[in-house]
Amino acid sequence: MSRLVWIILVTIICGATSLYEEEEKELVFLQFVFRNGFSAPQQLYPNDPNDLRRWEDGLGELTLEGRKQMFALGKELRKRYKNFITANPREITMQAAVHPKNKRSGLSLLASLYAPTDFWEFMPGLPWQPIPIFYISAREDKVLSPLHNCPTVVERMEKLVDLYGTDTVLDMYKQQMKFWSLNSGIPIQNWNDVVSLHRILYAEKAYNHTIPNWVQKYWTELECLNDYAYKINFNDPKILKVVGGPILWHLVNSAVDKTNGDFNHTKVMAYSGVSKSLYSENYFEGQSET
């Protein structure tokens, strides 16, 4: 199973007297933002032949495969920064979005990123150590859950969908939408319905669940509409500033604080965020979310 894991790395390197004197540079602070691993869909469609019990962890939750993804990411980061990261749990601070899948993603990553050495093992033979993750309610979280704090942006998203979506693109797919509605049992009437159906089917395909024959007929069209739904929102500069701006501002401020002598013991700051924030950072760079 292939699944893209989004990550943003921000580092501070000090002590370089020349761009060409690599040996004199020293990494002093590392920050990274990542999205959750693979998770189950939030819901099943009415005519779904699959039993929801096939998602053992529950709908909307991080799956076993998702935990493996995060564990592998932690191993890769530890390998990449082997000369900087130690097993000392005091040197890392992690903040997660309030969703359980974000917390579990963070814990899965920490299990490998900060696997204990012999000194830090508190139970012989147990290659794990407890490291806290901090989080606040979505309503209060202006860094990892910015949309909950700005109803104006939600309203703007709805206007953008009306402006660029309903009267132009969706009208071209009336036949397919009627087909999806009839076969899935979901009344496919707007962009949210399209995205919801795609999320369910994408997850079920990835896990080799039963996929009815009707799905493949217009699968390419469903993927195209799903991609376009994201592009409607994340090509808008004002939305990008609200969704991606807070996390960038937070990263910059933390870097400045570190250079000013704060975070004496903290070498690494990690953020288990939602995909919308990372999509927006990619669009700042002029790239698509795929």
Secondary structure, DSSP 8 states (H G I E B T S, - for coil): ------EEEEEEEE--SSTT-GGG-EEEEEEEEEE---B--S---TT--S-GGGSTT-TTSB-HHHHHHHHHHHHHHHHHTTTT--S-GGGEEEEE-SSHHHHHHHHHHHHHHT---GGG-SSTT--------B---TTT-SSS-GGGG-HHHHHHHHHHHIIIIITTTGGGGHHHHHHHHHHHSS---SHHHHHHHHHHHHHHHHTT----HHHHHTHHHHHHHHHHHHHHHHT-HHHHHHHHHHHHHHHHHHHHHHHTT--SS--EEEEEE-HHHHHHHHHHTT----
